Amino acid sequence: MRIQDMFEVTGLSKLRFYLASTSSKIWCSSTNNNIPSSSLPITVESDDDVAVSSPTHASNTEFLAPNAEDEWIMFSDRLSPDLPLENTQSSTVLQSHCSLPDTNELTVLVNSILDSCDKNSTSTADNEVANRNKFMEVDYEDPTDIEELLMKINKLINSSVINKVNVCREQVFQGFVRSVRRPRFSEFNKFSVKFADVEGIAEGAIDEGGPTREMFRIALQEVQNSSMFTGRTQKHLCLSDKHLNKNEYFEVGRLISLSLVHGGPGPRFFCDTLFGLIANIKVQPTLEDVIPEIQVELAQLKDATELSVMQDVVLSSNVFSIAGFKFVKKAEDKLDIINGTLKFYAVNVIHEALGQLLNGLKTCNILEHIRQYPNLFKDIMCSKPSLTAERLENLLLPEWSEAGSNRRHIENRVITYFRDYIIDCEDSELISLNEILAFATGLDSIPPLGFQISPKIIFLHDEPACKFPKANTCSIELKLPVCHNNYDDFKLDMDFGIGNAVGFGFA
């Protein structure tokens, strides 16, 4: 059978094989020297389970795909598949012969045809998890930063097919969940978001990117402040039967993945413990990772110095007995009891909720990338963004009129006011730099993917009587009024306009 025939038979866009000896049915990593350098027959049959165990991949694995001349093309990559062979629903035998390179560096290869997806399935959550590996074969070397990594995935977005999302600002996360649970939803279709105000009147913004960014920002804020998380600023998962039964932890993971790939922000509120659990890094939970009631009990035990006091604290509280600690035998056990109790409530109790979250993060294969490049993801998952007046000034570049013209003279005055204004906003309690950025772009921080359109400043020469700023979050334009002749009036109207904006630059 020709390689191209295999694609036609399966209906897949890409086939992936690992070369192995079909006679002994063991992985090639154990029999490298016995692989013939000329050709090797590969047979995959639905009732022939040739997968013995999950392979341990070397740093370089090779992906095979056909070219126009019906030969194999080798793609060297660091991506490692994480699923064993899954039989198809067909008894078709796929057989081919491929030429192998005459090299001892050929490592693990056979047994996987990935991502056959049932297009008629209505189980969207299961589909998203099953489909994620379709996008694993992104051909790239190790990324140098998070923007480079996400840009490779972002290029897979199909802008000609739309995921429609209808939301009101009071319930953005709910609107998002409704949209992604539709059978037609695909994580690599472009989003088209339509907002409505509290009266249900459409806001009228045509989504060329701004409303989508705004939706992700607000939805993540809602999630951060929900009962699914606990903590002051850096949050940890909190078990909730209501959210668990609705599979909403899964939707949080999916929200984060889609936001990162479609140009939205990262969550930036995860605690180190939660990120460690996601990235599969060893963690030691802290007091901040549990709810306040448990913190109080643990703090009492921590402060106790007498053995009798320690025993009284443990015996008088169900917090410790539920975690498996019913008595303190000696004072030296105190630290072990505290750490064990923390692990129970911060890791064991949330296990099912964490499982949902991890499955959601498999959307667009983000979870695997987090575990492969944890250092690239930690800031956008855990750290609050820092924005300075200088960075905002360098981000928003003026679109100047001709030098020496009357308009350019006005623009020079206005841009001076604006630069002073953002310096004042660094220390202002009224309007922050993040609010200015959100007014202009739909996001209150620079997204991990960066802005695909360069943000700019436009001067409202055609509206000389306009006192307040405007913005177009799709084309990422901050529009400044030109009617002010002194800084104080300019600042007053900028504060009022940005502070009272409903969304999408409506001052």
N, C-alpha and C positions, 0 to 999 in steps of 0.2 A: 504493500500500500504506500502510495506517495504521501509525503508529509502534509501537503496541502489537502489531501483527501481526509486526513485525520481531523483537520479543522472543520471540514464540511460535515463530516459524520457527527462530530460532537456538538457543533454549533457554538463552540467557544472562540474567543478572540485570541487566546494564548494557551498553549499547552506547556507544561513543565514536567521534565523527567529527571529522575536520578538514575544513572546507569548502575546496574548491579548484575551479578551473575544470577540468571534465572534458574540455573541448575541447582545450585546450593542454597539459593534464596537467602543469602547473607549480604551485608552491605559491602560495597566496593572498597570502603576505607580499610577493610580487613584483607582484601585480595587485590590491591592495586597492581602488583607485579604480574598477576595472572590475566589482566584485561588485555585482549588482543589489540594491537595497534591498528589493525585494518578495519574490522567491522564487528559489530556486536548486535545480534537480534534482540529487539525489545518487544515484549508482549505484555499487554495489559488487558486482563479479562475480568469481567465483573465477579465471577465466582472463583477467581484465583487470587487469594490474598497473599501477595508477595511481601507485604510489610511485616517485618519481624518485630521491630521496635523503632521508636523515634530516633533518627540518626543524630549524632553529634557532629555538627558541621565545622569544617576548618574555616579559617578567616576568609578564604576565597571559595565561593561556590560558583558553578557555571550554569547559566540558564540557556536553554536551547530554543531556537525558533527558526522557522523556515524562511529562506529568502526566495526570490523569484525563480532561481535556478534549482529549486527543490533540494537544497543542501542545508546543513545546519550552520547557524551562526552562533558563536559563543559569546555570551555576555558575562564578563567577569564582574562580580558584585560582592558586597558584604552582607546582603540580605539573606536571612536564613529562614526557611519555612518552618512553621510551628505546628503543622497539622499532619497526622498520619494519612495514609491513603484512605480515601473514601470511595467505595464502589459506586459506579453509576447505576442507573436504573435500566441499562441496556446490557444485553449479552454479547454485544458486538466485540469482536476481537480486533484490537488495533495492533498492527505489526509493521515494523519498518527496520531498515538497516541504516546505520549512520556511521560515517567515518570518524574515527577517534584520533585525537592528536597523539603523536608519538612522544609522550612525556610522562614522567613519573609524578608530575604535579597534579594530575587528574584526581580529584577527590570525590567525595560523596556524590552519587548521582543515581536514582530510579524511583519509580513508584508514585508519581502524583500527577493527576490531572485535576487542576484546582479550579474552583469557582464555577461550577455549573449551577446556574441560578434559575429557579423556577419563576419565570416572569409572571405567571398567573397567581402566584402565592399572595395571600392577603395578610400574612403574618409579617408585618413590616419590621418589627424588632428582630425577629429571627433572620429575616432577609438581610438586614444591615450587618449582623454579625457574620453571616455566611458569605456575604459579598465582599467583605473587607479585603480578602486576599487577592481579589481581582486587580487591586491597585498596588500590590507589593512589588511588581517588577518595574518600579521606577528606576531608570538607569542613571545612577549618579554615584560619584565618589563620596567619601566622608565629607559632610558639609562643614564649613568653617563657622557658620552662625545659624541661628534659628530661621532667619529670613530666607537664607539660601535653601534650607531644607523644605520649608513650607512652600516656597515658590515652585519647587519641583512637583509637589502634589497639586498645587493650585492650577497648574497647567493642564490637569486632567479634567477641569470643569468644562461642561458642555453648555455654552452660553445660548444655544439655540433651543434648549428645552428648559422650562421654567417650573420651579417649585413655588406655588402661590401660598402666601402666608397673610392672613388677616388678623390683626391684633388691635386691641385698645390699650392705652397706656396704663390702665389699672390692672391688666392681667396679661402681660406680655408672654410670660413663660407658658401659661395655659394655651395661648394662641399658637405658640411655637410647637407645643406637644401635639396639638390637633393636626397641624400641617404635616409633621414628620411621620405620623402614624397612618397617613393615607397610603393605600396600596400603590399609588403611582409615584410616591416620593422616591427620589434617588439622591444620595448624598453628593453626587457630582453633577447635579443639575443646578443651574443658576437660581438664586433666590429672587423672588419679587415680593416685596413686603408692602402692605398697605395698612397704615395706621388709621385709627378713628379716635376721636376724642371721647370724653365720658358720656356725651349725649348720643354717640354713635354716628356722628357726622364725619365722613371721610375727610382726612386732612389734605388729600389731593396731591401728595408728593408722588411723582413717577420715580420708581426705584431704579436708579442707575448706580446704586451702591450705597448711598447715604442712609436710606431707611433700613437696609439690611444691617449695616454697622450699628445703627441706633438700636435695632431689635436685639442684637446679640449683647450689646452693652447693658440694656435695661433688664433683659432676661437673666443675665449673670448677677446683676445686683439683687434681683428678686430671690434668686437661689441662695445667694450669700446670706441674706437676712431671713431665710426660711428656717423651719424647725428641722430641716435635714442636716443642719450644721450647728455646731456649738463653738463658742469662743468669742473673744472680744474683737480682735482684728484678724488674726491668723486663725482660721477655722479648721475644725476636725469634723469628721462625719458623726452624726448623732442618729441613733436608731429610732425610726418612727414606723410603726405598723401601717399607718395610713399611707405614707409615701411608699413603703415597701410593697404593699398590696397593689398599688397603682403602677408599680414598676418605674417610679419617678427618679430613683437613683440612676437607673439606666439612662433616662432621658437627660439627666444632668451631664453624664459622661458624653452622650451624643451631642448635646449643646456645646460643650467645650471643644470637642473635636471639630464640629462644623464651623464654629466661630474662628478657630485658628486657620482653617483651610480657606474659608470664604472672606477673610480680611477683617474679622472682628478681633476683639481683645482676648487675652488669656484671662483666667479667673483671678489670679494674683491675690487670692485670699487663703490658699491652702497652708496649713501648718507644715512644719518639717516632717512630722510623723506621718501625716497623710500622704505627702509626696513620696516619702520613703516606702510606704506600703504600695503605692502605685508603681514606683520605679523598681520595686523588688530589691530595695536596699535595706540592710539591717537597721532597725530603729530602736530607740529606748524612749517610750512615751514620757511626757512630763505632766505636771499638775494641770497645765493649761489645756491639755487634750481631753479632759473629762468635764462633765457638767458640774456646775458650782456646788451642788449638794455633796457630791463625792469629793470634791476638792476640800471641803470643810473637814470631813472625816479624816482624810489623808493628812491634812495639815496638823490636826490634833495629834495624830500618831507621830508625825515627824517631830513635833515640838516636845513630845514626852521624853523625859530623861530617866524616870524611875520605871523599873520593870512592872511594878504593880499598876502604875498609871497606864502603861502600854496595854496591859491585859484588860483593864477596865474599858479602854477605848475600843479594843477589838471585840470584846464580849458584848458591849452595849450597842453595837451597830451591825445592821444586816449587810452593810456595804462589804464588809470583810468576809462574812460567812458565805455570802452568795459567790464571792470570788474564790472560795475554798480555803479561807484562813479563819479558823475558829478559836485559836488560842496562841498566845505568845509564850514559848517555853523559856527563852532567854533573850536578853536585851539585844544581843548581836543579830537576832532574827528580824529586827525592825526594818532594816533596809530591804531585805528580801521580800518582806510582806508588802511594803509600799510599792516596790517595783512589780511584784507579781499582781497586785491589785490593779495597778495602772495598766499593765498589759492585758488583764482580763477585760477591763471596761473600754480601753482604747483600741484594742485589736480584736479580741475574741468576740465580744458582744456585737460589734459592727460587721462581723464577717459577711453576713448575707447582703447587707447594704453595700459593702465594699465590692462584693462580687458583681452586683448590678452595675455599679459605677465603672468597674473595669471593663465589663462587656460593652457599655456605652462608649468607652474610650477606644474600643477597637474599630469604631467607625473611622473610615479613611486610614486605618492602620496606625492611628496616632499612638496607641498604647505601645506597640512594638518600637516605634521611634523614641518614645520616652525612655523605655528600658535600654535602648541601644545608645542613646545620647542624653543621659539625665542632666548633664551639666548645661546643655543648651536649653532645656525646658524649665529648669528650676526657677529662674527669675520670673518668667511669665506665668508660672503657676503659684508662686509664693510671695514675691516681692512687690511692694507698692511702687508704682512708677514714679520717677522723679522728673519734673518738668521745670525748666528754668526759663526766665525771660529771654535769655540769649538763644536757647534752643528753639523756642517758639518763634523768635524773630527770624532765625535761619530757616525755619520750616515754611513760614508764610512769606513768600517773596512777592513784592509789588509788581503789578503790570503797569509800567510807566507809559505816560504820553511822551511825545517828542520833546527832547531836551530843548529848553528855551521857550517853550510854548506857555501860554497862560495857564493851561491845565496842569502842566508840569510844575508850575510855581505853586499852585494850590496843593498838589499832591505832596510836594516837599514839606509843606506846613502840616498836612494831615498825618503823614507818616511819622513826623517828629512827635506829634501828639500821641500817636498809637504806641510808639516805642517807649515813651515815658509812661504811658498807661499800663503796659504789661510789666514794666519794672515795679510800678506801684502795686500791681496785683500780686506780686510775689509775697507781699506781707499783708495783703488786704484780707479782712474777714468777710467782706461783702461779695466780691467776685474773685474767683481763683483762676489761675492759668488753665487749669483743667477744664473749667467751665467755658472759658473762651475757646479752647480747642474743641470741646463738644459742640458748641454753637456752630463752629465752622465746618466740622467734619463728621459729626455724629458720634465721635468717640472722645472720651476724656483722657485718653493716653494714646501714644503712638502704637499702632498694632504691631504684633510680632512680624506679620507679613509685610509691614510698611504700607504706605499709601501708593496705590498703583497709578494715581494721577498726582502730579506735583501740586500741593496746595498753593494758593496764591491770594493776593489782596487785589480787589477791584475797587476803584473809586467811583462813587455814585454821581458822576457829572450830569447824567441825564435826569437825575432827580434832585435838583439843587435845593429843594425845600425839605428834603428828607432829613430828619434829625437823628434817626436811630440806625444802628448797623443792621445789615441783612446778611444772609448767607445762602449758598447753594451747596448742600452737603454731598450732592452727587458729583458735581464738577469740582468740589472742594474749593469754593471761593468764599472768602470773607469780604463783604462789601461795606466799605466805610463811607460815612456821610462826609460831605465837603463843605457844609454850610457854617461850620464853627470857626470863629475868629479868635477864640481863646481856649486854653487847655481845660479850665474848670468846667465850662459848658460841655466840651467834648467828653470829658470823663463822666459827668453826671448822666448824659444821654447814653453813653456806652454801658454804664452800670445798669441803668433802667432797662435798656433794650435786651441785654444778655440775661439779666436777672429775671425778666418776665417772659422770656421766649418759651413758647410751648414746645416747639420742635421744628427742625429743619429750617432754622434761620428766620422764623416768624417772630419779629420783635413787636 
